[in-house]
Amino acid sequence: MTATKSPDACATKDDVRAEIDRIDHALLALFAERHQYVTRMAQIKTDPHEARDPARIEAVIAKVRDRSLALDLDEDQAELVWRTLIDWNINYEKGIIAARRRG
């Protein structure tokens, strides 16, 4: 992996792209780690309806929006990403739980 450069230190498009690629690699590693916990949660839950917890979802979204503001990131964009991630995780959990109950 290449050395980290600040955005201001990037002089070319290739410099910027290299940093974006570095960040994308780190994000994928974090998503993979998160996915392991989602899988474990699906193993712990016993009913597919448990996969959707509206109060928990809204609490997570509120935290994401607050943290986004603190990081000078558009909170609507962050919310969209997290809602998409949460929806995917819910469907994944439901599938795991339903398959276990059938099996």
C-alpha positions, -999 to +999 in steps of 0.1 A: +000+000+000+013+035-008+021+062+017-008+084+028-010+118+013-034+146+025-058+159-001-037+191-004-005+171-009-020+154-040-007+172-070-021+149-098-052+129-105-032+098-101-022+109-066-059+115-057-069+082-073-042+063-053-056+077-021-091+069-030-081+034-038-063+031-004-094+043+014-117+020-006-094-009+004-098+001+041-136+005+037-139-029+022-120-045+051-142-027+076-174-038+057-161-074+057-155-071+095-189-056+100-204-085+079-190-110+103-209-094+132-241-093+111-237-130+104-232-137+141-263-116+149-283-137+124-270-168+142-282-155+176-317-143+164-344-170+163-372-154+142-368-136+108-390-108+121-363-100+146-340-089+117-359-055+115-357-035+146-371+000+138-360+016+170-324+003+166-324+014+130-334+050+138-309+051+167-281+040+143-292+066+117-293+094+143-257+085+154-246+084+117-261+118+110-245+133+142-211+118+134-213+129+098-219+165+108-189+163+132-168+151+103-180+177+079-197+150+057-231+155+042-254+138+066-281+130+040-255+111+019-242+092+049-278+083+059-285+070+024-254+048+025-263+034+060-299+028+052-288+008+021-264-011+043-290-018+070-316-029+044-291-053+029-282-066+063-318-071+073-325-092+042-293-112+047-302-119+084-338-129+074-324-154+049-300-169+074-326-172+101-353-186+077-328-212+062-319-223+097-355-227+107-362-247+075-332-269+080 
